[in-house]
């Protein structure tokens, strides 16, 4: 069974079961629970948030900048220009 991916501001959040105490990256509150998947974790930058907070994230995924750097490096080599 495939898990659903929630894409918000470059983050790719998937519901996850947290095996150790974790704090929400958005509200800074403790994420707790014994049963089920308590939080969402970004598969790119490993940001962890409550299920109730994942749609409130306003910051872009930190790993998105790396993609832009690679694209500009390829363009620089391909066209012989400095970006």
N, C-alpha and C positions, 0 to 999 in steps of 0.2 A: 504494500500500500504506500503510495507517494504522500509525503507530507506537503502541505500547502505552504507556498512561499509568499510572504507579504512584502512587496517592494515599496519602500518609502525613502525618499531623498538619497537614493543610491544604496541604502541598506537592503539586505535580503534576509528578512526575519523569518525564522521557523520556530514553531512551538518546541520547547525542549524541557526535559526533566532535569532539574538542578540537583546534583548530588551533594553539594556543599553550600554553606551559607553564602549568599550573594546579595549585593546591593544593586538597586535599579539605577541605571545610568541617567535616567530622566528625572525622577522624583527623589532619588537618593534614599528611599525607604528600603527596608529589608524585604527581600522576596522569600516567602516561606510557604510551606505546604508539604504534606506527606505524600499525598496521592495525586497522580496526574501530572500534567505538564504545567508548571507554575509560571513560566516566563517565556519570552521570545529572545532568541539569540541571533545576531547577524552572522551569516555564514562567511562574510568577507572580513569584517574587522573585529568580530567576537564581542561586540557591544551587547549587553544583556539588559532587558527591560521587562516590567510587568506586562501581562496581557493587556491591562487597561491603559498602559502608557505607550504602547508601540505606535499608535496612530498619531501621537502628540509630538513625536520626534521632529525637531526643526533643523538639527545639524546634519550636514551631509556626511556620508560615509567617508572615513579618513583614507581609505584605500582607493577612492575614486581619483585622487590627485595623481597617483602613480600611473594610472592608465593614460591620463592626459600627457604626462611627461614622455611616455613611450611613444605616443602618437606624434608628438612634436619632434622627437628625435628621428623618427622614421621620415617625417616630412622634410626635415633639415637635410638628411642624407640623400633623399630622392630628388629634391629640387635644387640642392646646392645653396640654400639660403640659411641665414642665421635667425633663429626665432628667439 
